[in-house]
Amino acid sequence: MFNQLSYFEQSFNNLAELSQRVSDVEFELCQFIDCDFSHGHFSNCRFIACEFINCNLTALNWGYSALEQVSFARCKLNSIQWTEVNWPQLA
């Protein structure tokens, strides 16, 4: 699905990647619109200033991925283990 190590200012629309695993990828200023990542796994990824809009993230495993200034609008966020997110340290 994601074959590059980093993505910058890209928009991903209508992806249906149920139960897929993505590892060690960085996304910066990206938009995910109408995507279905339910039961997927993002392992050690980094999301910087990204937007998830109208996405299904049910039971998504963040696998210690970093979320920095990420927003979620009209998304399904059921059964997510938020403790597995690598949150940025607060100064």
DSSP file (Angstrom, degrees, kcal/mol; ACC not computed):
  #  RESIDUE AA STRUCTURE BP1 BP2  ACC     N-H-->O    O-->H-N    N-H-->O    O-->H-N    TCO  KAPPA ALPHA  PHI   PSI    X-CA   Y-CA   Z-CA
    1    1 A M              0   0    0      0, 0.0     2,-0.7     0, 0.0    21,-0.1   0.000 360.0 360.0 360.0 -60.6    0.0    0.0    0.0
    2    2 A F        +     0   0    0      1,-0.1     0, 0.0     3,-0.0     0, 0.0  -0.912 360.0 169.7-108.1 106.8    2.6    2.6    1.1
    3    3 A N        +     0   0    0     -2,-0.7     2,-0.3     3,-0.0    -1,-0.1   0.402  52.7  77.7-102.0   2.4    5.9    1.7   -0.7
    4    4 A Q  S    S-     0   0    0      1,-0.1     3,-0.1    22,-0.0    22,-0.0  -0.713  76.1-131.4-104.9 162.0    7.8    4.9    0.1
    5    5 A L  S    S+     0   0    0     -2,-0.3    21,-2.4     1,-0.2     2,-0.3   0.703  89.5  21.7 -83.9 -20.5    9.5    5.7    3.4
    6    6 A S  E     -a   26   0A   0     19,-0.2     2,-0.4     2,-0.0    21,-0.2  -0.999  58.6-164.4-149.8 149.2    8.0    9.2    3.6
    7    7 A Y  E     -a   27   0A   0     19,-2.5    21,-2.6    -2,-0.3     2,-0.4  -0.996   8.9-167.1-132.0 136.3    5.1   11.2    2.1
    8    8 A F  E     -a   28   0A   0     -2,-0.4    21,-0.2    19,-0.2    22,-0.1  -0.991  67.5 -15.0-130.5 128.3    4.8   15.0    2.2
    9    9 A E  S    S+     0   0    0     19,-2.5     2,-0.3    -2,-0.4    21,-0.2   0.882  91.6 146.5  50.0  48.2    1.6   17.0    1.4
   10   10 A Q        -     0   0    0     18,-0.3    21,-2.3    -3,-0.1     2,-0.5  -0.848  41.8-142.1-113.7 152.5   -0.2   14.1   -0.2
   11   11 A S  E     -e   31   0B   0     -2,-0.3     2,-0.5    19,-0.2    21,-0.2  -0.955   9.8-163.6-114.5 128.8   -3.9   13.3   -0.2
   12   12 A F  E     -e   32   0B   0     19,-3.2    21,-3.0    -2,-0.5     2,-0.4  -0.958  13.9-171.4-113.6 120.5   -5.1    9.7    0.1
   13   13 A N  E     -e   33   0B   0     -2,-0.5    21,-0.2    19,-0.2    22,-0.1  -0.916  56.4  -8.3-119.9 137.9   -8.7    9.1   -0.8
   14   14 A N  S    S+     0   0    0     19,-2.3     2,-0.4    -2,-0.4    21,-0.2   0.778  74.5 167.6  55.7  35.1  -11.0    6.1   -0.5
   15   15 A L        -     0   0    0     18,-0.4    21,-3.5    -3,-0.1     2,-0.5  -0.649  19.7-167.0 -77.8 135.1   -8.3    3.6    0.6
   16   16 A A  B     +h   36   0C   0     -2,-0.4     2,-0.4    19,-0.2    21,-0.2  -0.780  24.9 153.2-121.9  84.4   -9.7    0.4    1.9
   17   17 A E    >   -     0   0    0     19,-1.7     3,-1.5    -2,-0.5     2,-0.1  -0.483  19.9-178.8-114.0  58.7   -6.8   -1.3    3.6
   18   18 A L  T 3   -     0   0    0     -2,-0.4    21,-0.2     1,-0.3    19,-0.1  -0.351  69.1  -1.9 -63.4 135.2   -8.5   -3.4    6.2
   19   19 A S  T 3  S+     0   0    0     19,-2.0    -1,-0.3     1,-0.2    21,-0.2   0.683  95.7 146.3  60.2  22.4   -6.2   -5.4    8.4
   20   20 A Q    <   -     0   0    0     -3,-1.5    21,-2.6    18,-0.2     2,-0.5  -0.542  42.3-135.8 -88.2 156.5   -3.0   -4.2    6.6
   21   21 A R  E     -k   41   0D   0     19,-0.2     2,-0.4    -2,-0.2    21,-0.2  -0.951  18.8-177.1-115.4 130.0    0.3   -3.5    8.3
   22   22 A V  E     -k   42   0D   0     19,-3.2    21,-3.3    -2,-0.5     2,-0.4  -0.996   9.8-171.2-126.3 128.0    2.4   -0.4    7.6
   23   23 A S  E     -k   43   0D   0     -2,-0.4    21,-0.2    19,-0.2    22,-0.1  -0.955  54.9  -5.6-127.8 140.7    5.8    0.0    9.2
   24   24 A D  S    S+     0   0    0     19,-2.4     2,-0.4    -2,-0.4    21,-0.2   0.830  83.1 140.5  56.4  43.8    8.4    2.8    9.5
   25   25 A V        -     0   0    0     18,-0.2    21,-2.1    -3,-0.1     2,-0.5  -0.937  40.2-146.7-117.4 140.8    6.7    5.3    7.2
   26   26 A E  E     -ab   6  46A   0    -21,-2.4   -19,-2.5    -2,-0.4     2,-0.5  -0.915  10.9-170.5-109.9 132.7    6.6    9.1    7.9
   27   27 A F  E     -ab   7  47A   0     19,-3.4    21,-3.0    -2,-0.5     2,-0.4  -0.985   5.3-177.3-120.9 124.5    3.6   11.2    6.8
   28   28 A E  E     -ab   8  48A   0    -21,-2.6   -19,-2.5    -2,-0.5   -18,-0.3  -0.988  69.0 -11.4-127.9 129.3    3.8   15.0    7.0
   29   29 A L  S    S+     0   0    0     19,-2.9     2,-0.3    -2,-0.4    21,-0.2   0.851  95.3 149.5  54.8  39.5    1.0   17.4    6.1
   30   30 A C        -     0   0    0     18,-0.4    21,-2.4   -21,-0.2     2,-0.4  -0.705  38.6-144.3-102.1 154.2   -1.0   14.5    4.6
   31   31 A Q  E     -ef  11  51B   0    -21,-2.3   -19,-3.2    -2,-0.3     2,-0.5  -0.955   5.1-163.4-117.0 138.0   -4.8   14.1    4.4
   32   32 A F  E     -ef  12  52B   0     19,-2.8    21,-3.2    -2,-0.4     2,-0.5  -0.973  17.9-176.1-118.7 112.3   -6.6   10.7    4.6
   33   33 A I  E     -ef  13  53B   0    -21,-3.0   -19,-2.3    -2,-0.5   -18,-0.4  -0.942  62.7 -13.6-120.4 127.1  -10.1   11.1    3.3
   34   34 A D  S    S+     0   0    0     19,-2.5     2,-0.3    -2,-0.5    21,-0.2   0.851  91.8 153.9  54.8  39.8  -12.8    8.4    3.3
   35   35 A C        -     0   0    0     18,-0.4    21,-2.6   -21,-0.2     2,-0.6  -0.710  39.3-146.5 -99.6 150.4  -10.2    5.7    4.1
   36   36 A D  B     +hi  16  56C   0    -21,-3.5   -19,-1.7    -2,-0.3    21,-0.2  -0.915  31.5 154.8-118.3 103.3  -10.9    2.5    5.9
   37   37 A F    >   +     0   0    0     19,-2.4     3,-2.0    -2,-0.6    20,-0.1   0.052  23.2 154.9-109.9  21.6   -8.0    1.3    8.0
   38   38 A S  T 3  S+     0   0    0     18,-0.4   -19,-2.0     1,-0.3    21,-0.2  -0.224  71.1   4.9 -58.7 138.7  -10.1   -0.8   10.4
   39   39 A H  T 3  S+     0   0    0     19,-2.6    -1,-0.3   -21,-0.2    21,-0.2   0.662 103.7 134.2  61.2  19.1   -8.2   -3.6   12.2
   40   40 A G    <   -     0   0    0     -3,-2.0    21,-2.4    18,-0.3     2,-0.4  -0.244  49.7-132.7 -87.5-178.9   -5.0   -2.3   10.5
   41   41 A H  E     -kl  21  61D   0    -21,-2.6   -19,-3.2    19,-0.2     2,-0.7  -0.945  13.8-171.4-143.6 115.9   -1.6   -1.8   12.1
   42   42 A F  E     -k   22   0D   0     19,-2.7     2,-0.6    -2,-0.4    23,-0.4  -0.936  19.9-165.6-103.3 109.7    0.7    1.3   11.8
   43   43 A S  E     -k   23   0D   0    -21,-3.3   -19,-2.4    -2,-0.7   -18,-0.2  -0.870  63.6 -22.1-105.7 120.5    4.0    0.2   13.4
   44   44 A N  S    S+     0   0    0     19,-2.1    -1,-0.2    -2,-0.6     2,-0.2   0.830  94.6 147.1  53.2  38.0    6.6    2.9   14.3
   45   45 A C        -     0   0    0     17,-0.4    21,-2.6    -3,-0.2     2,-0.4  -0.504  41.1-136.3 -93.5 169.8    5.2    5.3   11.8
   46   46 A R  E     -bc  26  66A   0    -21,-2.1   -19,-3.4    19,-0.2     2,-0.5  -0.992  13.3-169.8-133.4 126.3    5.2    9.1   12.2
   47   47 A F  E     -bc  27  67A   0     19,-2.9    21,-2.9    -2,-0.4     2,-0.5  -0.965   8.2-175.1-117.0 115.0    2.2   11.4   11.5
   48   48 A I  E     -bc  28  68A   0    -21,-3.0   -19,-2.9    -2,-0.5   -18,-0.4  -0.951  69.5 -23.2-117.5 117.9    3.0   15.1   11.5
   49   49 A A  S    S+     0   0    0     19,-3.4     2,-0.2    -2,-0.5    21,-0.2   0.873  94.2 155.6  52.3  43.9    0.2   17.7   11.1
   50   50 A C        -     0   0    0     18,-0.3    21,-2.3   -21,-0.2     2,-0.4  -0.632  34.1-142.2 -98.4 158.4   -2.0   15.1    9.2
   51   51 A E  E     -fg  31  71B   0    -21,-2.4   -19,-2.8    -2,-0.2     2,-0.5  -0.979   6.4-162.8-122.7 133.6   -5.7   15.1    8.9
   52   52 A F  E     -fg  32  72B   0     19,-2.6    21,-2.8    -2,-0.4     2,-0.5  -0.975  17.8-174.8-111.2 118.4   -8.0   12.0    9.0
   53   53 A I  E     -fg  33  73B   0    -21,-3.2   -19,-2.5    -2,-0.5   -18,-0.4  -0.963  64.0 -18.2-123.2 122.2  -11.4   13.0    7.5
   54   54 A N  S    S+     0   0    0     19,-3.2     2,-0.3    -2,-0.5    21,-0.2   0.886  94.9 151.7  54.6  44.3  -14.4   10.6    7.5
   55   55 A C        -     0   0    0     18,-0.3    21,-2.5   -21,-0.2     2,-0.7  -0.746  49.0-130.0-106.9 153.0  -12.2    7.6    8.1
   56   56 A N  B     +ij  36  76C   0    -21,-2.6   -19,-2.4    -2,-0.3   -18,-0.4  -0.905  34.9 161.1-100.5 109.8  -12.9    4.2    9.7
   57   57 A L    >   +     0   0    0     19,-2.5     3,-2.0    -2,-0.7    -1,-0.1   0.052  16.3 157.3-115.1  22.8  -10.1    3.6   12.2
   58   58 A T  T 3  S-     0   0    0      1,-0.3   -19,-2.6   -20,-0.1   -18,-0.3  -0.257  74.5  -5.9 -55.2 127.1  -12.0    1.0   14.3
   59   59 A A  T 3  S+     0   0    0     19,-3.1    -1,-0.3   -21,-0.2     2,-0.3   0.734  89.8 165.8  58.8  25.9   -9.6   -1.3   16.2
   60   60 A L    <   -     0   0    0     -3,-2.0     2,-0.6    18,-0.3    21,-0.6  -0.547  30.8-141.8 -70.6 134.8   -6.6    0.3   14.5
   61   61 A N  B     -l   41   0D   0    -21,-2.4   -19,-2.7    -2,-0.3    21,-0.1  -0.893  10.2-165.2-100.3 117.0   -3.3   -0.5   16.2
   62   62 A W    >   -     0   0    0     -2,-0.6     3,-1.4    19,-0.3   -17,-0.4   0.659  18.1-152.8 -78.9 -15.3   -0.9    2.5   16.3
   63   63 A G  T 3   -     0   0    0      1,-0.3   -19,-2.1   -20,-0.2    22,-0.1   0.833  68.2 -51.1  48.6  44.8    2.0    0.3   17.2
   64   64 A Y  T 3  S+     0   0    0     20,-2.2    -1,-0.3     1,-0.2    21,-0.2   0.791  93.2 159.9  62.9  30.9    3.9    3.1   19.0
   65   65 A S    <   -     0   0    0     -3,-1.4    21,-3.2   -23,-0.4     2,-0.4  -0.510  42.1-113.6 -76.2 153.0    3.6    5.4   16.0
   66   66 A A  E     -cd  46  86A   0    -21,-2.6   -19,-2.9    19,-0.2     2,-0.5  -0.764  25.2-166.1 -93.0 132.4    4.1    9.1   16.7
   67   67 A L  E     +c   47   0A   0     19,-0.7     2,-0.5    -2,-0.4   -19,-0.2  -0.964  11.2 175.5-118.2 113.2    1.1   11.5   16.3
   68   68 A E  E    S-c   48   0A   0    -21,-2.9   -19,-3.4    -2,-0.5   -18,-0.3  -0.958  71.3 -20.4-124.0 114.1    2.0   15.1   16.3
   69   69 A Q  S    S+     0   0    0     -2,-0.5     2,-0.3     1,-0.2    -1,-0.1   0.883  90.0 161.7  57.5  42.6   -0.7   17.8   15.6
   70   70 A V        -     0   0    0    -21,-0.2     2,-0.3   -23,-0.1    -1,-0.2  -0.737  22.2-157.5 -93.2 140.2   -3.0   15.2   14.0
   71   71 A S  E     -g   51   0B   0    -21,-2.3   -19,-2.6    -2,-0.3     2,-0.4  -0.909   7.3-158.3-121.3 150.8   -6.7   15.9   13.7
   72   72 A F  E     -g   52   0B   0     -2,-0.3     2,-0.5   -21,-0.2   -19,-0.2  -0.993  10.4-177.3-126.5 124.5   -9.6   13.6   13.3
   73   73 A A  E    S-g   53   0B   0    -21,-2.8   -19,-3.2    -2,-0.4   -18,-0.3  -0.985  71.4 -17.0-126.9 123.9  -12.9   14.8   11.8
   74   74 A R  S    S+     0   0    0     -2,-0.5     2,-0.3   -21,-0.2    -1,-0.1   0.863  96.4 148.0  54.7  40.9  -16.0   12.6   11.5
   75   75 A C        -     0   0    0    -21,-0.2     2,-0.7   -23,-0.1   -19,-0.2  -0.758  54.3-120.5-106.1 151.8  -13.9    9.4   12.0
   76   76 A K  B     +j   56   0C   0    -21,-2.5   -19,-2.5    -2,-0.3     0, 0.0  -0.837  34.5 171.6 -87.1 118.6  -14.8    6.1   13.7
   77   77 A L    >   +     0   0    0     -2,-0.7     3,-0.6   -21,-0.1     2,-0.2  -0.161  19.4 147.8-122.4  37.2  -12.3    5.7   16.5
   78   78 A N  T 3   +     0   0    0      1,-0.2   -19,-3.1   -19,-0.0   -18,-0.3  -0.466  63.7   5.3 -78.1 144.5  -13.8    2.7   18.3
   79   79 A S  T 3  S+     0   0    0    -21,-0.2     2,-0.4     1,-0.2    -1,-0.2   0.807  83.6 153.1  58.7  38.3  -11.6    0.1   20.2
   80   80 A I    <   -     0   0    0     -3,-0.6     2,-1.3   -21,-0.1    -1,-0.2  -0.833  45.3-136.5 -98.5 135.3   -8.3    2.0   19.7
   81   81 A Q    >   -     0   0    0    -21,-0.6     3,-1.9    -2,-0.4   -19,-0.3  -0.717  24.2-179.7 -88.4  88.6   -5.5    1.4   22.3
   82   82 A W  G >  S+     0   0    0     -2,-1.3     3,-1.5     1,-0.3    -1,-0.2   0.708  73.3  71.8 -66.2 -18.8   -4.4    5.1   22.7
   83   83 A T  G 3  S+     0   0    0      1,-0.3    -1,-0.3    -3,-0.1     4,-0.1   0.669  88.5  63.5 -70.4 -14.5   -1.8    4.0   25.2
   84   84 A E  G <  S+     0   0    0     -3,-1.9   -20,-2.2     2,-0.1     2,-0.3   0.375  81.3 103.5 -89.7   4.8    0.2    2.5   22.3
   85   85 A V  S <  S-     0   0    0     -3,-1.5     2,-1.3   -21,-0.2   -19,-0.2  -0.685  74.5-131.3 -86.3 140.1    0.7    5.9   20.6
   86   86 A N  B     -d   66   0A   0    -21,-3.2   -19,-0.7    -2,-0.3    -2,-0.1  -0.739  32.0-162.2 -89.8  90.4    4.1    7.5   21.0
   87   87 A W        -     0   0    0     -2,-1.3   -19,-0.1   -21,-0.2     3,-0.1  -0.467  23.5-104.7 -75.3 144.3    2.9   11.0   22.1
   88   88 A P        -     0   0    0      0, 0.0     2,-0.2     0, 0.0    -1,-0.1  -0.379  42.8-101.8 -65.4 147.5    5.3   13.9   21.7
   89   89 A Q        -     0   0    0      1,-0.1     2,-0.4    -3,-0.1    -3,-0.0  -0.464  32.4-126.9 -72.0 140.5    6.8   15.0   25.0
   90   90 A L              0   0    0     -2,-0.2    -1,-0.1     1,-0.1    -3,-0.0  -0.736 360.0 360.0 -89.6 134.7    5.3   18.1   26.5
   91   91 A A              0   0    0     -2,-0.4    -1,-0.1     0, 0.0    -2,-0.0   0.459 360.0 360.0 -84.2 360.0    7.7   20.9   27.4
